[in-house]
Amino acid sequence: MNVDRTSAAGPQGAIGRARRAGVRALTRKLGGAERTRVIVLLAAVLALSSADATTVGAAATPLRHALGIGNTDIGLLVTVTSLVAALTSLPFGVLADRVHRTRMLSAAIVLWGIAMIWSATVSSFGDLLVTRVALGAVTAAAGPVVASLVGDYFAGAERGRIYGYILAGELAGAGIGFAVTGDIAALSWRAAFVLLALPAFALAWLIFRLPEPARGGMAPLADTNAPRQAVGVEDDSDQETDAQRLARERGVEPHPELVLAEDPGRLRFIAATRYILRIRTNVILIVASAGGYFFLSGVQTFGVEFVTRQYAIDQALGTLVLLVVGIGGVIGVLAGGALGDLLLRRGVFTGRILVSAIAAATAVVLFVPAIFTHHATMALPYIVFAALALSAQNPPLDAARLDIMVPLLWGRAEGVRTFLRTLAQALAPVTFGGVSDYVFGGGRSGLQWTFLLMLIPLAGSAYFLFRALATYPRDVATAAAAARA
């Protein structure tokens, strides 16, 4: 009996030890238990949002059969969710600058879970469309609140790397939507929606228990792996990022007309929006981000269908291919954020923008052969590296946006960006579906030529990012001067 108990306990003990070792390694990597908790939970918020968005695309075939709809209707489901999210991101941006953020995000996630369960109970396309409207209204909280919290939880010099970890959660959620709930949706699309709803309530409770950070980025969570000076903090009274330090050392002059003479926290919404859209780099980054997310949204909605038809494989293998592609995307966000931070620390002032611009241009080049290749084994390397490049541009861009904005406007700036970016995202699924059905005649060929045509906005994104290399330094100096004023 003793031998039996030992042999039975052996594998369990090994698994337990491996799990504890993994947790310890992750905690060391992220700089401490409290930082790990924050990063994992914020990543989980984006993962849940992304999983829901991709589940509609992954469940496209069973939804079409159950509700009698086409590609345009599938695209409309995602588009309506995104449009409503775009509109509600503006008031959430205002709230992110004024109220207790972790409690507000927790309440939104509870409503989020309720809306997903509601989606699983509908019996017609019209009813499902109504539930997606409700879902879009509450998921809009994620963008402004997460951006504001990242700015206050973490020091400026490491925000690209931190954003890489958090956006990895967004891609992991997309992978779950494609691979896990997509396979479940093949059996029951209702079960797929319920499966996504259940974690929302646990996540809401964990987010509710997070401490609310001090505003203005003045008290970031300490990194146990590095001394205080290593993360861009000169002293207890002055929170200066590496980008702002380089602007000061190189004598970069701010735009005098943009140095605020009043408390940015008290600006009314219209005045704040007008100010945010006067910052040239911010406008450029919004346009570039919109182009990238437009293409990504189309991929999330029709990626499984394109892969299965273009490469003549079944849905299970198609979701596996996209899961491998998702792994490339995760590597991209981790590498892009870290590389942007590294270049900045090495004195490359525009390092974050440069990484994003090169990554966007590389993605366009790599997607072309992937679209025209007919064999999955030949296309896979192109798709994986294209996804890596497409994902690598986002973390440094998100960090750069915080560099050029006064801290007390982070929530509203992200709300405005989310609104404009999500409008582009909202148009993508119905545009992809409509162009595929009505311009290129539907089927495999229709999706193929649609994906090629939609590389144009992605190429535009790369063009605008290269333009931002010239405007970024003065806007960083302006943000620093406005914060001091």
C-alpha positions, 0 to 999 in steps of 0.5 A, spaced: 500 500 500 505 504 501 508 503 494 501 504 491 500 511 495 508 513 493 507 512 486 500 515 486 503 521 489 509 522 485 506 524 478 501 529 482 507 532 487 511 533 480 505 537 477 505 541 483 512 542 484 512 544 476 506 549 477 509 552 483 516 553 480 512 556 474 509 561 478 515 563 482 519 564 475 513 568 472 513 572 479 521 574 478 520 575 471 515 580 472 518 584 478 514 581 484 507 578 486 503 585 486 506 587 479 504 580 477 497 580 479 496 586 476 499 584 469 495 578 469 489 581 471 489 586 466 491 581 460 485 577 462 480 583 461 483 584 454 483 576 453 476 575 455 474 581 450 478 578 444 475 571 445 468 574 445 470 577 438 473 572 435 468 566 437 463 570 432 468 568 427 469 561 429 462 560 430 460 563 423 458 556 420 454 553 425 451 560 426 449 561 419 446 554 419 442 555 425 440 562 424 440 562 416 444 568 415 450 569 410 457 573 411 455 580 411 450 578 417 456 575 421 460 581 419 454 585 422 454 582 428 461 584 430 460 591 427 454 592 431 458 590 437 464 595 435 460 601 433 457 601 440 463 600 443 466 606 440 460 610 442 461 608 449 468 608 450 468 616 450 464 616 456 468 611 459 474 615 458 471 621 462 470 616 467 477 613 467 480 620 469 475 621 474 472 615 478 475 609 482 477 605 476 478 598 478 471 598 481 468 601 475 472 595 471 469 590 475 462 592 475 463 593 467 465 585 467 459 583 471 455 586 466 459 583 460 458 576 463 450 577 463 450 579 456 454 573 454 449 569 457 444 572 454 447 571 447 446 564 448 439 564 449 437 567 443 433 564 437 433 569 432 438 573 428 435 580 430 435 578 438 442 576 437 444 583 434 440 586 440 445 582 445 451 584 441 449 591 442 449 590 450 455 587 450 459 592 446 456 598 451 460 594 457 466 592 453 468 599 451 470 600 459 476 596 457 480 600 453 480 607 457 481 604 464 486 599 462 491 604 459 490 609 465 491 603 470 498 601 466 500 609 466 499 609 473 501 602 475 508 602 471 514 607 470 514 610 463 521 606 461 518 599 462 511 601 459 512 598 452 514 591 455 509 591 460 504 592 454 507 587 451 505 582 457 498 585 457 497 585 449 499 577 449 493 576 453 489 579 448 492 575 443 491 569 447 484 570 448 483 570 440 486 564 440 481 561 445 476 564 441 478 560 435 481 554 438 477 552 444 470 556 443 471 555 436 471 547 436 465 547 442 461 552 437 462 546 432 457 542 436 453 548 440 454 555 439 450 557 445 455 553 449 461 557 446 458 563 449 456 560 456 463 558 456 466 565 455 461 568 460 463 564 466 470 566 467 467 573 467 464 573 474 471 570 477 475 576 473 470 581 476 471 579 483 479 579 482 479 586 479 475 589 484 480 587 489 486 590 486 488 597 489 487 603 486 493 606 484 495 614 485 494 618 479 499 621 475 504 616 474 507 618 481 507 612 485 508 606 480 509 599 483 516 597 485 520 592 480 524 587 485 528 586 479 531 593 478 533 599 483 529 605 483 533 609 478 533 603 473 525 605 471 526 612 469 525 615 476 530 621 478 527 622 485 521 622 489 518 628 487 519 628 479 517 622 475 520 623 469 520 617 463 526 616 459 523 619 453 522 626 457 529 625 459 532 625 452 527 630 450 530 635 456 537 633 455 537 634 447 534 641 448 527 639 444 523 645 445 515 643 446 510 646 442 508 653 447 501 653 444 500 646 447 503 647 454 496 647 458 496 653 463 490 650 467 489 643 471 488 638 465 483 634 470 478 639 470 478 640 463 471 639 460 470 633 455 469 637 449 475 642 451 479 636 453 478 632 446 480 638 442 486 639 446 488 631 445 486 632 437 491 638 437 497 633 438 500 631 431 503 625 434 497 622 437 493 623 431 498 620 427 498 614 432 490 613 432 490 613 424 496 608 424 492 604 429 486 604 426 489 601 420 492 595 423 486 594 427 482 594 421 485 588 418 486 584 424 479 585 425 477 582 419 482 576 420 479 575 427 472 574 423 474 571 417 480 568 418 478 560 420 474 560 414 479 563 409 484 558 412 480 552 411 477 554 404 484 557 401 488 551 404 483 545 403 483 543 410 477 542 415 475 547 421 479 543 426 486 543 422 484 550 420 483 553 428 490 549 429 493 553 424 491 559 427 493 557 434 500 557 431 499 563 428 497 566 435 503 563 438 507 568 433 503 574 435 504 573 442 512 572 441 511 579 437 507 583 442 513 581 447 518 582 443 516 589 440 514 592 447 521 590 450 525 592 443 522 599 443 524 600 451 531 597 450 532 602 444 529 608 448 534 606 454 540 606 449 538 613 447 534 612 440 529 617 442 524 615 437 525 607 438 518 605 440 515 609 433 521 606 429 519 599 432 512 599 430 513 602 423 518 597 421 513 592 424 507 594 420 511 595 413 514 588 414 507 585 416 504 587 409 510 584 405 509 577 408 502 577 408 502 577 400 505 570 399 501 568 405 494 570 401 496 567 394 499 560 397 495 554 396 498 549 401 498 550 408 505 548 410 508 553 405 503 558 407 504 557 415 511 560 415 509 567 412 503 567 416 506 566 423 512 571 421 506 576 418 502 575 425 509 576 429 510 583 425 503 585 425 503 584 433 509 587 434 507 594 433 502 595 438 506 595 445 511 600 443 505 604 440 501 604 446 507 606 451 509 612 446 501 614 447 502 615 454 509 619 453 506 624 449 500 625 453 499 629 460 497 623 465 491 626 467 488 626 460 490 618 459 483 616 460 480 621 456 485 620 450 484 613 450 477 614 450 478 618 444 483 613 441 478 607 442 472 611 439 476 612 432 480 606 432 474 602 434 470 605 428 475 602 423 474 596 427 467 596 426 467 597 419 472 591 418 467 585 418 462 588 414 466 591 409 470 584 409 464 580 408 460 585 403 466 586 399 467 578 399 460 577 397 458 582 392 465 585 389 469 578 388 463 573 388 464 570 395 467 563 396 474 562 396 476 566 391 472 572 394 475 572 401 482 571 397 482 578 393 478 581 399 484 580 404 489 582 399 485 589 398 485 590 405 492 590 406 492 597 403 489 600 410 495 596 413 500 599 408 497 606 410 498 604 417 506 603 416 506 610 412 503 614 418 508 611 423 514 613 419 511 620 419 510 620 426 518 619 427 518 627 425 513 629 430 514 625 436 520 628 440 517 635 440 510 632 443 514 628 448 517 635 450 510 638 450 507 633 455 513 633 460 512 641 460 504 641 460 505 636 466 510 640 470 506 646 469 
